[in-house]
Amino acid sequence: MTGSETFPMARAAGCPFAPAPGLTARPPVSRVRLWDGSEPWLITRYADVRAVLADPRVSVDVAQPGFPHTNAVSKARDARMKTLMQMDPPEHTVQRRMLASEFTVRKMAALRPRIQELVDDLLDGMLAGPNPADLVEAFAMPLPSLVICELLGVPYADRDFFQGVARTLVMDDPDPARAVAASEELNAYLEDLVGTNSAGAGLLGKLAPAMAPREIAVLGQLLLVAGHDTTAAMIALGTAVLLTHPEQFHDSADPVEELLRYLSITHTEARRVALADLEIGGQVIRAGEGIIAVKSTANRDPLAFPDPDRFDLHRSARHHVAFGYGRHLCLGAPLARAELQVAYSTLRRRVPTLALAVPLDRLEFKENAIFYSVRELPVTWASTLTTLPPGSSTKNRRTPHDSSVNG
């Protein structure tokens, strides 16, 4: 098949949580056309996607000829700044090793009480305000921003600045110069933060003895932007899924792994370039040819997940590839899991009457963003207030609570 179809493809209007029909209806290894006329290989099956992401003959280096850039903005920005996500070994190995100890499952478990405090504070504010409310603005966006700011040592008071930069970088902005300028402005801000020791005991401050300020700034930009935007998108979109499956919203099972599988929010998918000839799914891919590994279709592959289009909290979904696979498996996955688990479980426990305030077909989705989600999520809830059970929160709060719901 030639690359006559342009990637990324539009999702079906009536199925906003599913991959684009143009992805699922094509051969498992085929060519597509990108914004710049290039024709990389599109890999859609679960086994093939894992094979690509684990193959040392496949590179994430955006400077390699044939790399399938997301758009003009990412190409211009990548030419100026190389992050951990665009590094191959041994450079990638060195930087990742420096960070790995900060994102262990054990450390993220220790952070959960603080995440719970932040979740409860944000829900207090939302429940005390107007009803309906926008869950994105009131909860989904500020929670991961607060967490990543505390973790890195970045003042949350500056959130409007870095969130504005993030919107420029993760949306399909038509002006590369604007994105590069925004990225450089954020780098300068982070360099100053490190240079003046303002990051304190945060991760950026800890890295100061081992890395140059510019290196820390580049790494900090990646962690700051990706660390809040991806999780914010998952909180909002995952809540939309749960509220359209109310019996599963009230189910006591942890929904995180199934939501990650079901949604796979990285709209632009995992991009690579072959460094040598290799065979994937019976197709020879030559050195210098671009590859796009489609995690969203891999996570809907019936050979890996029976009845994959059904949302089922009780399925075994931990082997999904929403966080990637191989040496570039998402470093922040333990943090994202902790935030999502606390967010979803607390919404269910504290706001059991939570519901969409508008029909699903009236929601506006981020079709052109790197991370697929909803722009706004209007929600409503019953107004009866009762006191939370003792010990269920770090403060005395009055919140919607239904003791008949298993939380």
DOKEZA-656990 format. One record per residue (C-alpha): residue in three letters; x, y, z. Coordinates in steps of 0.02 Angstrom, whole numbers, plus 32768, in hexadecimal, padded with zeros to 4 digits. Layout:
DOKEZA-656990
ALAXYZ;...
This chain:
DOKEZA-656990
MET800080008000;THR804280AE7FD7;GLY803E8140804D;SER7FA881917FFC;GLU7F4D81A180A3;THR7F87822F8114;PHE7FB7820E81C8;PRO7F778233824A;MET7EC782058215;ALA7E2382498257;ARG7DC481E782D9;ALA7D0F81B682BB;ALA7C97823A82FF;GLY7C2D81B9835B;CYS7CC2815B83A6;PRO7D3381DF83F5;PHE7D8E81628466;ALA7DBE80E983DA;PRO7E5180F48361;ALA7E2D813F82B6;PRO7DD480C58241;GLY7E5D80E781C2;LEU7EDA80968239;THR7E7A7FF88260;ALA7E427FD481AE;ARG7EF07FCD815F;PRO7F767F468153;PRO7FE17F3281F0;VAL807C7F778198;SER805B7FFC8113;ARG809380A680D4;VAL803F814B8102;ARG805E81FE80CC;LEU809382848148;TRP808083418148;ASP8127835780EC;GLY810382D68064;SER8171824E80B0;GLU812D819C80B6;PRO8162813C8152;TRP8127808F8182;LEU8090808181F3;ILE80947FEC826C;THR7FEE7FC382BE;ARG7FF37F12830B;TYR801F7EF783C1;ALA80AD7E7983A5;ASP80F87EE28319;VAL80EF7F84837D;ARG814B7F32840F;ALA81CC7EEB8397;VAL81EE7F97834D;LEU81F97FEF83F5;ALA82737F6D8438;ASP82E37F5F839D;PRO83917FAD83B2;ARG83967FC882F5;VAL830C804A8308;SER833680FB8340;VAL82DB818C8394;ASP83608208835B;VAL830182938301;ALA83A082C982A8;GLN83A982248248;PRO83788234818F;GLY82CB81EC8174;PHE8289820D8223;PRO81CB82298217;HIS81B282D1826D;THR810782F582B8;ASN80F5839F8265;ALA8157843B8237;VAL8154847782EC;SER81A383D98333;LYS822483D382A7;ALA825B848682C8;ARG825F846F8384;ASP82BA83C8837A;ALA834284188310;ARG8366848E83A2;MET834E841E8437;LYS836D83658453;THR8313831584E7;LEU831B826B8538;MET8290823284C5;GLN82FE824F842C;MET839B81FA846D;ASP83DF814E8443;PRO845B80EE84B1;PRO84D8811184F8;GLU84A181C7850E;HIS83F08191853A;THR842E810F85B5;VAL8496818E8617;GLN840A820E8629;ARG8384818F8650;ARG83F0814086D7;MET840081E9872B;LEU834381FA8735;ALA830881488750;SER831F814A880D;GLU82AC81E1881B;PHE8218818A87C7;THR821880DF8819;VAL81768089884A;ARG81AD80968900;LYS81CA815288F8;MET8126816F88A0;ALA80CC81088925;ALA8119817A89A9;LEU80D5820F8948;ARG802281CE8948;PRO7FEC822389EC;ARG802182CB89A4;ILE7FC682A68901;GLN7F2C827A8969;GLU7F37832289C3;LEU7F3F837F891E;VAL7EAF831B88D5;ASP7E42833F896C;ASP7E6D83F8896C;LEU7E40840788B4;LEU7D9D83A988CA;ASP7D728418895F;GLY7D8584AE88EE;MET7D2184628860;LEU7C93842888D0;ALA7C8884D08926;GLY7C7C852A887F;PRO7BFE853087F1;ASN7BA2849187C0;PRO7BB9845E8732;ALA7C768476872B;ASP7CFF845686AB;LEU7D6183C286F0;VAL7DF683ED8680;GLU7E0D849A86CB;ALA7DDA846E877D;PHE7E3283C78792;ALA7E85836D86FF;MET7EFE83F886CE;PRO7F32843D8779;LEU7F51839487CE;PRO7FE483578763;SER802684098758;LEU802D84158815;VAL807F836A8825;ILE8105838487A0;CYS812D843487E0;GLU814B83F2888F;LEU81B18361884D;LEU822183CE87E0;GLY822B84668853;VAL81CE84DA87DB;PRO815D85618829;TYR80A785358806;ALA808485F08802;ASP80D785EF8756;ARG805F856C8711;ASP800A85E18696;PHE80B285FE8643;PHE80E88548862F;GLN8039850B8605;GLY8033858E857B;VAL80D9854C8539;ALA8095849B8543;ARG7FFC84C984DC;THR806D85128456;LEU80DB84778452;VAL805A83EB8458;MET7FD7843783E5;ASP7FE6843C8328;ASP802084F18325;PRO803D852C8272;ASP80CD859F82A2;PRO8172854482C8;ALA81C785E782F9;ARG814686058382;ALA8160855683C8;VAL821E856683C6;ALA82138610841C;ALA819F85CA84A2;SER8211853684BE;GLU82AB85A584CF;GLU824E86178547;LEU8225858285B6;ASN82DA854785AD;ALA831585F485E4;TYR829A85F38675;LEU82D4854686AF;GLU838C8574869C;ASP836F860C870A;LEU831385A08788;VAL83A7852A8793;GLY842A85B4878E;THR83DC86118820;ASN83C185708884;SER830685958884;ALA82DA84DF8861;GLY830B84B48914;ALA82FE83FC893E;GLY829E83D5889F;LEU82E183648817;LEU832983F587B2;GLY838D842D8849;LYS83CC837C8867;LEU840E837387B5;ALA8470841587C3;PRO851583C687FE;ALA85158347876F;MET84D483A886D9;ALA84E884528687;PRO845684CD869E;ARG842784C185E6;GLU8422840285EE;ILE83B4840A8689;ALA834284898635;VAL8329841A859D;LEU83058384860A;GLY829683EC867B;GLN8231842985E7;LEU8210837785B1;LEU81DC83418660;LEU817583DD8681;VAL811483DD85DE;ALA80FE832185CB;GLY80E783098685;HIS804B83728690;ASP7FFD836E85E3;THR7FF682B185CD;THR7FAC828F8678;ALA7F3183208669;ALA7EF682D885C4;MET7EE1822A8611;ILE7E82826A86AA;ALA7E0782C9863E;LEU7DF0824A85B3;GLY7DEF81B7862C;THR7D68820A8695;ALA7D01822585F7;VAL7D0F816B85D2;LEU7CDF813A8683;LEU7C4881AF8684;THR7C0A816385E2;HIS7C1B80B78635;PRO7BCA80E186DE;GLU7BC6802E871B;GLN7C84802A870A;PHE7C9980D78756;HIS7C4C808E87F5;ASP7CAE7FEA87EA;SER7D317FD88872;ALA7DB17F9487F7;ASP7E46800487CC;PRO7E1F804B871D;VAL7ECC808E86F4;GLU7F198003868B;GLU7E7B7FE68625;LEU7E6680A08606;LEU7F1B80AD85CD;ARG7EFF801C8555;TYR7E5780598519;LEU7E8B810D84F9;SER7F46811184CC;ILE7F4581CE84C8;THR7FE581EE8464;HIS7F8C822683C6;THR802B8236835D;GLU806C818A8393;ALA811F814A83AC;ARG819581828321;ARG8237812F82F1;VAL82B08118825E;ALA830780798228;LEU83C680798239;ALA83D67FD581DB;ASP83697F658170;LEU82ED7F0281D9;GLU82507E9B81C0;ILE81AF7EC3821D;GLY810F7E6281FF;GLY81577E128162;GLN81857EBC8117;VAL823A7EF280FB;ILE825A7FA3813B;ARG82F97FF080F6;ALA837A80568154;GLY8348810E8152;GLU828D80ED8146;GLY821A813A81C8;ILE81AA80D28238;ILE810F8100829B;ALA80DF807E831F;VAL802680948345;LYS8009807183FD;SER7F4E809383F3;THR7F2F80058377;ALA7FAC7F9383CF;ASN7F457FA8846C;ARG7EA87F79840A;ASP7EF77EDF83B7;PRO7E827E4A83D4;LEU7F187DD483D7;ALA7F567E2E8474;PHE7EB17E6884BF;PRO7E157E008498;ASP7D7D7E69846C;PRO7DEE7F02846D;ASP7D6A7F878449;ARG7D0D7F5C84E8;PHE7D3A7FC38581;ASP7D4D7F46860F;LEU7D9F7F7186B6;HIS7DB27EBA86E1;ARG7E1C7E8C864A;SER7ED67E6C865F;ALA7F1B7F058607;ARG7FC37F25865C;HIS80237EEC85C1;HIS7FE37F81855B;VAL80607FF18502;ALA8013809A852F;PHE80B680C78587;GLY811E808184F9;TYR81907FEA8502;GLY824A7FC38508;ARG82D1803C853C;HIS826180D4851E;LEU81D68096858F;CYS8190813485E0;LEU81FE81658673;GLY816C81BA86CA;ALA80F5812586BF;PRO80F98103877C;LEU80CF81BA879E;ALA804281BD871E;ARG7FF9811B8764;ALA7FFB81618816;GLU7FA5820387E1;LEU7F2281AB8779;GLN7EFB812A87FE;VAL7EE181AF8884;ALA7E7F8221880F;TYR7E03819F87CF;SER7DE981488876;THR7DCB81ED88D0;LEU7D50822B884E;ARG7CEE81898861;ARG7CF4818E8920;ARG7CD28246893C;VAL7C61826F88A9;PRO7BFE81D08885;THR7B758235882F;LEU7BF1828287B2;ALA7BAA82868701;LEU7BC982DB865B;ALA7B6E83818652;VAL7B5F83788594;PRO7B4682E6851C;LEU7BE4828F84E3;ASP7BCC82CA8430;ARG7BD883808469;LEU7C86836D84B1;GLU7D1483BA844C;PHE7DAE834E8439;LYS7E63837F8418;GLU7E718333836B;ASN7F13838D833D;ALA7F71837D83E1;ILE7FFF83068406;PHE7F9A82C6849A;TYR7EE582A18471;SER7E6682DB84F1;VAL7DD0834C850E;ARG7DE08409850F;GLU7D5E84198597;LEU7CFE839985FD;PRO7C5E83E58645;VAL7C26837B86DA;THR7B9C8386875A;TRP7B74833087FF;ALA7AEC83268884;SER7AF583B988FB;THR7AD8835A89A0;LEU7B6F836F8A11;THR7BA483008AA0;THR7C4382F18B05;LEU7CCD827C8ACA;PRO7CED81E98B3F;PRO7D7882088BBF;GLY7E2581DE8B7D;SER7DF181E28AC6;SER7E4582898AA9;THR7ECD82F68AF0;LYS7E5083828B16;ASN7D9E83948B53;ARG7D3583A98AB7;ARG7C7F83A88A88;THR7C69834E89E3;PRO7BEB82E88981;HIS7BF9823789C6;ASP7B8F819B89B7;SER7BBE81168A35;SER7B61809389CF;VAL7BE3809F8945;ASN7C78802C895B;GLY7D0D80A08951;
